[in-house]
Amino acid sequence: MTGNRRPNIVVLCLDTVRKDVYDRFAPRLRERAAVRFEGMRALGGWSVPSHAGMLTGSVASETGVHAHQRRFDPIDPEDTWLAPLEGQGYESVCVTSNIYASPVFGFDRFFDRTIPISPSRRLPAGMDVQEHISDRSTDGVEAYADFVREALEHDHPLRSLANGVLLKLDDVSRKLPIEKPTDFGGRAIARTLEREVAEPDGPVVAFANVMDAHGPHTAFRGLDDSIHGVSADFHSSSFRDSDVNVADGLGAYESDVERVRRLYAATVDYLDRVVTDLLDAVAREDDRESILIVTADHGENLGYESDGYLMNHMSSLSEGLLHVPFDIVATDDGALELATDGTEAAGPVDIDGLASHADLGDAVRSLAGEEPFDPFALERERARAEIVGSGSGIPEGGDESYWDRGQRVVYEGDRKYYRDQLGDEAVYDVSGPPSKQVELPDETVPDGLFESAFGDWITDEERDGQDHAEEVDAASRARLEDLGYL
C-alpha cells in the first residue's frame, strides 16, 4: 500500500459495549474479522477518560481529562495518533453521537471535521431541534409555529423539519405504550460515516462513536423481539441506576435489571447488523480498501455479581467495564496483510494475550503503513486503567468520598490488581469467561506495583481548582441528563 492507495482506517467505538455480550450477540462482525483481540482492556471506565486514553494511550491522571475536567483542552492535538497520519495524506473525520466526544467538550479539536448526531439532529445537515426547544420562550401552538418558521429559514429546511418530526415521534413513544420508532442514532451514524469515508479522493482516518447500547434503554424499532421480549411501555428511566448501586444486591430491582440486560443484548445484535451493512455499503461505493477497528470506549455494569451488583458505569473499574471488544475487519479480504509466520489461517487470527487501548495508536499507524500488520506485537505483559472521580452524580445519601474516589488497576497475566485512593486493595483472577473477575482474598498486591505503573494521585486540592460543574448550554445539559450523567 503506497501513496494515494493507502486504506481508509475507521475506529468504530460501540459506546458501552462489554466483551461478553459482544461475543455472543455480534456474530456477523466476529465472523468477518481478520484479527480478534480477546484480551483488550480500556484505559478508563467511562466516556471522558476512556476517549482521552484512546487518542493518547495515557490514563486520566496523565491526560488531565477526567470527572473534574471533562473538556479535552489539556490534550495537545500533536500528542494524539491522528497527528502523524496527516503527513501521510490522511484526512481526519469524527462522526459522533456521544456529547462528550463532540464540539461541546472540545473533542473536535483533533479532527479536520466533526459531525455530531443526536436524537434531535438525526440528519446532521438540518437544525438541532433541542437547541431550538431550549432557547424558546413560547409554548403550545406558538412554539410549533416558531419551530416551523426557523426550520424553513434554515439552509436545509426539509431535513430540519424531518429532525423535528423524528424527535416528536420519539417523545410520543415515551408517553404511550408503543415501540420507539427510531434507534438512538446508529443508522444515522452509519449513513454519515459511509458518505464521509467513501466520497473523498484521498485516504480517510475516521473515528465514530455509536451510542445505542448506552442507556437509557427501551424497545425500539429494529430490535429483535425474540432476544429481548420486553414490552413497549418499559423504559429504564422508571428506576435510577444509583438506587440499585446503593442497594444490598438487586432486591426489588431484579426484574427491571433483567429487562435492561435483554434490551442491551438486543441492541448489540442490532449494532452488529448496522455495522455489517455499513461494511457492505463502503465496499460497494468505494474502490479504496477500508479497515475497521471495532471496539468500545468501555463496557457496562449490568448488575451481575462480578459487576459488584452495580449498574451503569460510575465509580467502577470492573471487568464488565474494562474488558472490551477489539476486532479488525476489512471491506476486502485482501486489504489486510498480516505479518504472521507465513502460514495462512483458515479463519480469524485470535490474539489471546493481554492488550490495551494504550496501543490503539500503534495499531492505526501500522494498518495505515506500508509494512504488513503484526497483531502479535500488540500483546502486553502489563496493562493499566484509571478513573479520577465518579463520572455521574453521587447517589442520594451516598458517601461522596467513596463514590468520587480515584481508582486504579494493573493487569499482569491472569491477575488484576486494584487500588483506590482511600487505600483499599484487591486481587482478582481474570482468566475465566470474558468480562468476569473473581476476587482472591488470600493474595496481596505486589510491593511497588502501583508506584511503578502510575504517578501521584490527583489530590482534592487539584480537583477543587478545576471545574466540577461544566458550563454547557441548555440543550447539552438536557442531553447529559437523559444519559444519566447529571
Summary of the structure (lengths in Angstrom):
residues: 486
radius of gyration: 22.0
end to end distance: 46.7
largest distance: 70.1
contacts: 1646
relative contact order: 0.19
helix: 39%
strand: 19%
